[in-house]
């Protein structure tokens, strides 16, 4: 089954870097709008989707009062 995967779309298993402060703020605001998914945000911000997911998770954690 793996041989059928689109080789052009494959990515490394390594995590991408962090978002800077402005990218993180944009990601949270756009996510909360309800119009974008994490893949859309990653594409617009030019970062890996995993970095967007980690940023949103951190924002939820802080929003619950956990520092």
Residue pairs with C-beta under 8 A, 6 or more apart in sequence:
11 48
15 48
15 50
15 51
16 47
16 48
16 49
16 50
16 51
17 47
17 48
17 51
18 51
18 54
18 55
19 27
19 45
19 47
19 51
19 52
19 55
23 45
23 47
23 55
24 55
24 59
26 41
26 45
27 41
27 45
27 52
27 55
27 56
28 55
28 56
28 59
30 36
30 41
30 44
31 38
31 41
31 56
36 44
38 49
38 52
38 53
38 56
39 49
41 49
41 52
42 48
42 49
42 51
42 52
45 52
